[in-house]
């Protein structure tokens, strides 16, 4: 991994400040070479990107109390772009999928399309014994004995009420042409907007005491929108808080103590933002428990083995709310050729999370074409036709309560280091650190684990099981030694420094 250290400026006895802006705009840009190669030449991609901010620092009480503040903003409003997608044609909404058979039909209404092994393809088959009403697959109608739908036309009586309700809805995307594919258009817009700022106060309490305080606030907002409302819109917001206080005390000419306390709070919210007119659309269509609780929108309807564009989404929201409290103290002591550093650190880590799982809060319905397939390799079937019949091959749904769970852990660390100027040409760095990580526990013991030793499900804090369901290990293996050197060999004329270092880390749990 990497480490990034950042230092915030401090105010001085004079006021200083600046303002700035960075921007990109297609008005100032040349067209791309690929656009220029087209005939007619394609227009430049639109860009609207502004980053701006300013700083100000100065005295509150001369020689004693100072402030420094800064602000930065980003407005990256990505212009809209059009994307083609594929919706059910007017004929398909009425059950007529004849257009997917490019080669036409024989006198019996069977598609003439064949694959390289001369198997029938693009032909739909009836998975039910009856054509007089909504399709209920019959166990006696094995895939290998299904009869073809003549000319790929599903009788009107067999069309699922859910499919009929979807096609009749004003929210279903309108076609822009009569093509079998790429017959609808979706306009996509998005933005990446950020506001962030810092305020730092420095107080020289005495000749030996310096106290500082910093507060940082940031907010990221990255929405995305689709003109086709049943594709849903996206939301992504991240409010950030960070604050730290520091007290440096010069105990003596060669002894300094630094105490610090800080808090960080980052919340990541991702999910779906439905247009107000969508409502509980899954329930409206007649999908049983299509909208759990009060969740709006449409669950994901996925078409496989089909050119159709998927509708809806699995997600509603997910939330990751992380807090870190941190305290540390460090002592620096210079003695002869030695520069000793000793200290300790403590972290209190709290994670508040809601994640519905991979199937999302709203869930999904998959239609893969297996019901309208003949069951013979290469003979196909169509996911859209399965949907028209109301026959999904799988479904899923995650946790839909929206309630968060909270886990916490503690980290303790102590260290000692000696920067020893062993000779005028050789400096050694000798250090040792010890860390202890407490096991993560859930605030209300709402977690479980499979015990491979007993074959039982262990519940947190019950039946002799620990709250964390695993044991932390703190022993000699958690010591982390360090050694480094810097050597200036005389033979190289004092113009070359050779450096090297080695360390050992090891953490374990059981």
C-alpha positions in Angstrom: 0.0 0.0 0.0 0.9 3.7 -0.1 0.9 6.5 2.5 -0.1 10.0 1.7 0.8 12.8 4.2 -0.9 16.2 3.7 -0.3 19.4 5.7 -2.7 22.3 5.9 -1.3 25.8 5.9 -1.5 28.0 8.9 -2.3 31.7 9.1 0.4 34.3 9.7 0.5 37.9 11.1 -0.4 39.2 7.6 -3.5 38.4 5.6 -2.9 36.2 2.5 -5.4 34.6 0.1 -6.0 33.6 -3.5 -8.7 32.6 -5.8 -8.5 30.3 -8.8 -10.4 28.4 -11.4 -9.7 25.5 -13.8 -12.1 24.8 -16.6 -12.5 22.7 -19.7 -15.1 23.6 -22.3 -15.6 22.2 -25.8 -15.7 25.8 -27.2 -11.9 25.9 -26.6 -11.2 22.3 -27.7 -10.3 20.9 -31.1 -12.4 18.1 -32.5 -11.1 14.5 -32.1 -9.3 12.9 -35.0 -11.8 10.1 -35.1 -14.7 12.5 -35.5 -12.9 14.4 -38.2 -12.5 11.1 -40.2 -16.2 10.7 -40.5 -18.3 12.0 -43.3 -20.0 14.2 -42.6 -17.7 15.2 -39.7 -19.2 14.5 -36.3 -19.5 17.4 -33.9 -17.2 17.8 -30.9 -18.2 16.1 -27.7 -19.6 18.7 -25.3 -17.6 19.3 -22.1 -18.6 21.5 -19.1 -16.0 21.1 -16.3 -15.3 23.8 -13.8 -13.1 23.6 -10.7 -12.7 26.7 -8.6 -11.9 27.8 -5.1 -9.9 30.1 -2.8 -7.9 30.4 0.4 -7.6 33.0 3.1 -5.4 33.1 6.2 -4.4 35.7 8.7 -4.3 36.7 12.4 -7.1 36.8 14.9 -4.8 38.0 17.7 -1.4 39.1 16.4 1.4 36.7 17.4 -1.0 34.4 19.3 -4.1 33.3 17.4 -4.3 32.6 13.6 -6.8 31.1 11.1 -6.6 29.6 7.7 -9.6 28.6 5.5 -10.0 27.1 2.0 -12.8 26.1 -0.3 -12.8 24.1 -3.5 -15.7 23.1 -5.7 -16.1 20.9 -8.8 -19.0 21.1 -11.3 -18.6 18.5 -13.9 -22.0 18.4 -15.6 -21.6 15.8 -18.2 -23.8 16.7 -21.2 -26.5 14.3 -22.3 -25.8 11.5 -24.7 -28.2 9.3 -26.6 -28.0 5.5 -26.5 -30.1 3.1 -28.5 -31.8 0.1 -26.8 -34.3 -2.5 -27.8 -37.9 -2.8 -26.6 -40.7 -5.1 -27.6 -42.1 -4.2 -31.0 -45.8 -3.5 -31.4 -46.2 -7.1 -32.9 -44.3 -8.7 -30.0 -46.5 -7.0 -27.5 -49.4 -8.8 -29.1 -47.6 -12.1 -29.0 -46.2 -12.1 -32.6 -42.5 -12.9 -32.6 -42.4 -13.9 -36.3 -39.8 -11.2 -37.0 -37.1 -13.0 -35.1 -37.2 -15.7 -37.8 -35.3 -14.1 -40.6 -35.7 -16.9 -43.1 -39.4 -17.2 -43.1 -41.6 -20.2 -42.3 -42.6 -23.4 -44.0 -46.2 -24.4 -44.7 -46.6 -25.8 -41.1 -45.4 -22.4 -39.7 -42.0 -23.7 -38.5 -39.1 -21.3 -38.9 -36.7 -22.1 -41.7 -33.6 -20.7 -40.0 -30.9 -23.3 -39.3 -27.5 -23.3 -37.5 -24.3 -24.9 -38.9 -25.5 -28.3 -37.6 -28.8 -27.9 -39.4 -30.8 -27.5 -36.2 -33.8 -25.3 -36.2 -33.2 -21.9 -34.6 -35.4 -18.9 -33.9 -38.4 -21.1 -33.4 -40.7 -20.7 -30.3 -42.3 -23.7 -28.7 -45.3 -24.1 -26.5 -44.5 -25.3 -22.9 -48.1 -25.8 -22.0 -50.8 -28.2 -23.0 -53.4 -25.6 -23.5 -53.6 -22.3 -25.5 -56.9 -21.2 -24.1 -55.6 -19.2 -21.2 -52.5 -18.0 -19.2 -49.7 -20.5 -19.5 -49.0 -22.9 -16.6 -46.2 -25.3 -17.6 -47.4 -28.9 -17.4 -45.1 -31.7 -16.1 -46.4 -33.9 -18.8 -45.3 -31.5 -21.5 -41.5 -32.3 -21.5 -39.2 -29.9 -23.4 -38.5 -32.6 -26.0 -42.2 -33.0 -26.9 -43.2 -29.3 -27.1 -45.1 -28.3 -30.2 -44.0 -25.1 -32.1 -46.0 -22.0 -32.0 -47.0 -21.6 -35.7 -45.2 -18.7 -37.2 -43.9 -17.8 -33.7 -47.3 -16.3 -32.7 -48.3 -16.7 -29.1 -52.1 -16.8 -28.8 -53.5 -13.6 -27.2 -55.2 -15.6 -24.4 -51.8 -16.9 -23.2 -50.2 -13.5 -22.7 -49.4 -12.9 -19.1 -51.5 -10.2 -17.4 -48.2 -8.7 -16.1 -46.9 -8.4 -19.7 -50.2 -6.9 -20.8 -50.1 -4.3 -18.0 -46.5 -3.4 -18.8 -47.2 -2.9 -22.5 -50.3 -0.8 -21.8 -48.5 1.5 -19.4 -47.6 5.0 -20.5 -44.2 4.4 -18.8 -43.2 1.7 -21.3 -40.7 3.3 -23.7 -42.0 4.5 -27.0 -40.4 3.2 -30.2 -38.6 5.6 -32.5 -38.6 3.3 -35.5 -40.0 -0.1 -36.6 -36.7 -2.0 -36.4 -36.5 -5.3 -34.5 -33.5 -4.0 -32.6 -32.2 -0.6 -31.5 -35.8 0.7 -31.9 -35.8 3.0 -28.8 -33.7 5.8 -27.5 -32.6 6.6 -24.0 -31.0 10.0 -23.1 -28.4 9.7 -20.3 -27.2 12.6 -18.2 -24.9 12.6 -15.2 -22.9 14.9 -13.0 -19.9 14.8 -10.7 -20.2 17.6 -8.2 -18.0 18.2 -5.2 -17.8 20.8 -2.5 -15.0 20.7 0.1 -13.4 23.1 2.6 -11.1 23.3 5.6 -10.8 25.6 8.6 -7.7 25.6 10.8 -7.1 27.5 14.0 -3.6 27.8 15.5 -3.0 29.1 19.0 0.4 29.8 20.5 -0.7 29.5 24.2 2.8 29.9 25.7 6.3 29.9 24.4 6.3 26.1 25.0 2.7 25.2 24.0 1.2 25.2 20.5 -2.4 24.1 20.0 -4.1 23.7 16.7 -7.5 22.6 15.5 -8.8 21.7 12.0 -12.2 20.9 10.7 -12.8 19.5 7.2 -16.2 19.2 5.4 -16.8 17.7 2.0 -19.8 16.5 0.0 -19.9 14.6 -3.2 -23.0 14.3 -5.3 -22.9 12.2 -8.5 -26.4 11.7 -9.9 -27.3 10.0 -13.2 -30.6 10.1 -15.1 -32.3 8.2 -17.8 -35.0 9.6 -20.0 -36.7 6.1 -20.0 -38.1 6.1 -16.5 -38.3 2.3 -16.2 -34.5 2.1 -16.5 -34.4 4.1 -13.2 -32.0 6.9 -12.2 -28.9 6.6 -10.1 -27.9 8.4 -6.9 -24.5 8.6 -5.2 -23.8 10.9 -2.4 -20.8 11.0 0.0 -20.9 13.4 2.9 -17.5 13.6 4.7 -16.5 15.0 8.0 -13.0 15.1 9.5 -11.6 16.9 12.5 -8.4 16.8 14.5 -7.0 18.7 17.5 -3.2 18.8 18.4 -1.2 20.0 21.4 2.5 20.2 21.1 4.4 20.8 24.4 8.2 21.5 24.6 9.0 20.0 27.9 12.7 20.8 27.6 15.3 21.8 25.0 15.6 18.1 23.9 12.2 16.7 24.9 8.9 17.3 23.0 5.5 15.8 23.5 2.7 15.8 20.9 -0.9 14.7 21.7 -3.5 14.4 19.1 -7.2 13.5 18.9 -9.3 13.1 15.8 -12.5 11.9 14.3 -13.5 10.9 10.7 -16.9 10.2 9.4 -17.6 9.1 5.8 -21.0 8.0 4.5 -21.4 6.4 1.1 -24.9 6.3 -0.2 -25.5 4.5 -3.5 -28.8 3.4 -5.0 -31.7 4.2 -7.2 -33.8 7.4 -7.5 -37.1 6.7 -9.3 -39.1 9.4 -11.0 -42.1 10.4 -8.9 -44.6 9.1 -11.5 -43.2 5.5 -11.3 -44.6 4.7 -7.8 -44.8 1.1 -6.8 -44.7 0.0 -10.4 -44.1 -3.7 -9.7 -47.3 -3.9 -7.6 -49.2 -1.9 -10.3 -48.3 -4.5 -12.9 -49.6 -7.3 -10.7 -46.3 -8.9 -9.7 -46.9 -10.5 -6.3 -45.0 -8.4 -3.6 -43.3 -6.6 -6.5 -42.5 -3.7 -4.1 -41.7 -4.9 -0.6 -42.8 -2.4 2.1 -43.0 1.1 0.7 -40.2 0.8 -1.8 -40.9 2.4 -5.2 -39.9 1.3 -8.6 -39.6 -1.8 -10.7 -37.6 -4.9 -9.9 -35.0 -6.0 -12.5 -36.6 -7.8 -15.4 -33.7 -9.4 -17.2 -34.0 -10.9 -20.7 -31.5 -13.5 -21.7 -31.1 -15.2 -25.1 -32.8 -12.1 -26.4 -31.8 -8.7 -27.9 -34.2 -6.9 -25.5 -32.9 -4.3 -23.1 -33.4 -5.2 -19.4 -35.8 -3.1 -17.4 -35.9 -2.0 -13.8 -33.2 -2.6 -11.2 -32.4 -4.8 -8.3 -31.4 -2.0 -6.0 -33.1 0.7 -4.1 -30.4 2.0 -1.7 -27.2 0.9 0.1 -25.5 2.8 2.9 -22.0 2.5 4.3 -21.5 4.8 7.3 -18.0 4.6 8.8 -16.7 6.4 11.9 -13.1 6.3 13.2 -12.1 7.9 16.5 -8.4 8.2 17.0 -6.1 9.3 19.9 -2.3 9.2 20.0 0.6 10.6 21.9 4.2 10.8 20.8 7.4 11.8 22.7 10.6 12.9 21.0 13.8 12.9 23.0 17.2 13.8 21.6 20.2 12.5 23.6 23.7 12.6 22.3 23.8 10.7 19.0 20.3 9.3 19.6 16.9 10.6 18.6 14.4 8.5 20.4 10.6 8.4 19.6 8.1 6.7 21.8 4.3 6.6 21.5 1.0 4.9 21.5 -2.1 5.1 19.3 -5.8 4.0 19.7 -8.5 3.7 17.1 -12.1 3.1 17.7 -13.7 1.9 14.4 -17.4 1.8 13.9 -19.1 0.6 10.7 -22.9 1.2 10.2 -24.0 -0.6 7.1 -27.0 -1.5 5.1 -26.4 -3.7 2.1 -29.3 -5.7 0.6 -27.1 -8.3 -1.0 -26.3 -9.0 -4.7 -30.0 -9.5 -5.5 -30.9 -6.0 -4.2 -33.9 -4.7 -2.2 -36.2 -4.8 -5.2 -35.0 -8.2 -6.5 -35.0 -9.7 -10.0 -36.9 -11.9 -12.4 -34.8 -13.7 -15.1 -36.2 -14.9 -18.4 -33.7 -17.0 -20.3 -35.9 -18.5 -23.1 -35.8 -22.1 -21.7 -39.6 -22.4 -21.7 -40.0 -21.4 -25.4 -37.1 -23.7 -26.4 -37.6 -27.1 -27.8 -35.0 -28.6 -25.5 -32.9 -29.6 -28.4 -29.4 -28.0 -28.6 -29.3 -25.0 -30.9 -33.1 -24.7 -31.2 -33.2 -21.5 -29.0 -36.2 -20.0 -27.4 -36.4 -16.3 -26.5 -36.3 -14.6 -23.1 -38.8 -12.0 -24.3 -41.3 -14.7 -25.3 -40.9 -16.3 -21.9 -41.8 -13.0 -20.3 -44.9 -12.6 -22.5 -45.9 -16.1 -21.2 -45.1 -15.1 -17.7 -42.5 -17.9 -17.2 -39.3 -16.8 -15.4 -36.5 -19.2 -14.9 -35.3 -17.7 -11.7 -35.9 -15.0 -9.2 -34.2 -13.4 -6.2 -34.4 -10.7 -3.6 -32.1 -9.5 -0.9 -32.9 -7.9 2.4 -35.5 -5.2 1.9 -35.9 -3.8 5.5 -33.4 -0.9 5.0 -32.2 -1.4 8.7 -28.5 -1.0 9.3 -26.2 -3.3 11.2 -23.3 -2.0 13.2 -19.9 -3.5 13.8 -17.1 -2.1 15.9 -13.5 -2.9 16.6 -10.6 -1.4 18.6 -6.9 -1.1 17.6 -4.1 -0.4 20.0 -0.6 0.3 19.0 2.7 1.2 20.8 6.1 1.8 19.3 9.6 2.9 20.0 12.3 4.0 17.6 15.9 5.2 17.8 17.5 7.1 15.0 21.2 6.5 16.0 24.0 8.4 14.3 26.4 5.5 14.9 29.2 7.3 13.1 29.5 10.5 11.0 28.9 8.3 8.0 26.5 5.7 9.2 23.0 6.3 10.7 20.9 3.4 12.0 17.1 3.3 12.4 16.0 0.8 14.9 12.3 0.4 15.7 9.7 -1.9 17.2 5.9 -1.7 17.1 3.2 -3.8 18.6 -0.4 -3.8 17.4 -3.5 -5.4 18.9 -6.8 -5.6 16.9 -9.8 -6.6 18.8 -12.4 -8.8 17.0 -15.2 -7.1 15.2 -18.5 -7.4 17.0 -22.1 -6.5 16.0 -23.9 -4.1 18.3 -27.0 -6.3 18.7 -25.3 -9.7 18.1 -27.0 -10.0 14.8 -24.5 -12.3 13.1 -23.9 -16.0 12.7 -21.2 -18.3 11.4 -20.9 -21.9 10.3 -18.7 -23.9 12.7 -16.8 -26.4 10.6 -15.7 -28.3 13.8 -19.2 -29.0 15.0 -21.3 -28.6 11.9 -23.6 -26.2 13.8 -24.6 -22.6 13.1 -23.0 -20.5 15.9 -25.0 -17.4 16.9 -23.1 -14.4 18.3 -23.1 -14.4 22.1 -25.1 -17.5 22.5 -24.3 -21.1 23.5 -20.8 -20.3 24.5 -19.9 -18.6 21.2 -18.2 -15.2 21.4 -19.8 -12.0 20.2 -17.4 -11.9 17.3 -17.6 -15.6 16.5 -13.8 -15.7 16.2 -11.0 -15.1 18.6 -8.3 -12.4 18.2 -4.7 -13.5 18.7 -2.3 -11.3 20.5 1.2 -12.7 21.0 4.8 -12.4 20.0 3.9 -12.6 16.3 2.2 -9.2 16.6 5.6 -7.5 17.2 6.9 -5.7 14.2 10.6 -5.0 14.2 12.2 -2.5 11.8 15.8 -1.8 10.9 17.2 0.7 8.4 20.5 2.4 7.6 21.9 5.3 5.7 25.7 5.1 4.8 27.9 7.6 3.1 31.1 5.8 2.1 34.2 7.9 2.0 35.5 6.1 -1.0 32.7 7.6 -3.1 33.7 11.2 -2.2 30.9 12.0 0.2 28.5 12.4 -2.8 26.6 9.1 -2.5 24.3 7.8 0.2 23.4 4.1 0.3 20.1 3.3 2.1 18.5 0.1 3.1 15.7 -1.2 5.3 13.9 -4.4 6.4 10.9 -5.1 8.5 8.5 -7.8 9.6 4.7 -7.7 9.9 2.4 -10.5 10.9 -1.2 -10.5 12.1 -3.3 -13.5 12.9 -6.7 -14.4 14.1 -8.4 -17.7 14.8 
